[in-house]
Amino acid sequence: MAKQPEALATFAATARNDGKKPKDIGLTATPETAPLPGDTKKEADAATKVLREGVLKKDQGADEAIDKLPDRTRDL
């Protein structure tokens, strides 16, 4: 089964292409937009910290947690 492109990777590829979606990006992932493996526990932890910071207006370590996740806007 073909994988769909990741949205953030597609947006990044579009930004690198003067704001126009590259013609080779369709409904299936290209090497540039293929999904990256992730750790759902780390992703959930980062999301929780981001939301807590928004509500509590106090540092909860969100930046550090986000930095541990793969960069979905990577440039190949």
C-alpha positions as CSV (number, residue, x, y, z in Angstrom):
1,M,0.0,0.0,0.0
2,A,1.4,3.4,-1.0
3,K,1.9,5.9,1.8
4,Q,0.5,9.4,1.7
5,P,2.8,12.4,1.9
6,E,3.2,14.1,5.3
7,A,1.5,17.5,5.4
8,L,4.4,19.4,6.9
9,A,6.9,17.9,4.5
10,T,4.7,18.9,1.6
11,F,4.4,22.4,2.9
12,A,8.1,22.6,3.3
13,A,8.7,21.4,-0.2
14,T,6.2,23.9,-1.5
15,A,8.0,26.7,0.4
16,R,11.3,25.6,-1.2
17,N,9.6,25.8,-4.6
18,D,8.6,29.5,-4.5
19,G,5.2,28.7,-3.0
20,K,4.1,26.3,-5.7
21,K,3.5,22.6,-4.9
22,P,6.1,20.6,-6.8
23,K,4.6,18.6,-9.6
24,D,6.0,15.3,-8.3
25,I,4.0,15.6,-5.1
26,G,0.7,13.9,-5.6
27,L,-1.3,11.5,-3.5
28,T,1.6,9.2,-2.7
29,A,4.7,10.1,-0.8
30,T,7.9,10.9,-2.6
31,P,11.3,10.5,-0.9
32,E,11.1,14.1,0.1
33,T,7.6,13.8,1.7
34,A,7.7,10.2,3.0
35,P,6.6,9.6,6.6
36,L,9.3,9.6,9.2
37,P,9.2,7.0,11.9
38,G,8.2,8.4,15.2
39,D,7.7,7.6,18.8
40,T,4.1,8.1,19.8
41,K,5.0,8.4,23.5
42,K,7.4,11.3,22.8
43,E,4.9,12.9,20.4
44,A,2.2,12.8,23.0
45,D,4.5,14.1,25.7
46,A,5.5,17.0,23.5
47,A,1.9,17.8,22.7
48,T,0.9,17.7,26.3
49,K,3.7,20.1,27.3
50,V,2.8,22.5,24.5
51,L,-0.9,22.5,25.6
52,R,0.1,22.9,29.3
53,E,2.3,25.8,28.5
54,G,-0.5,27.5,26.7
55,V,-2.9,27.1,29.5
56,L,-0.6,27.6,32.5
57,K,1.6,30.3,30.9
58,K,4.6,28.6,32.5
59,D,7.5,26.7,31.1
60,Q,6.7,23.0,31.0
61,G,9.7,21.9,28.8
62,A,7.9,21.9,25.5
63,D,10.8,23.2,23.5
64,E,13.1,20.5,24.7
65,A,10.5,17.8,24.1
66,I,9.8,19.1,20.5
67,D,13.6,19.2,19.8
68,K,13.7,15.4,20.5
69,L,11.2,14.7,17.7
70,P,12.1,14.2,14.0
71,D,12.0,17.3,11.8
72,R,9.0,16.9,9.5
73,T,10.1,19.8,7.4
74,R,13.5,18.3,6.6
75,D,15.3,19.2,3.4
76,L,16.6,16.2,1.5
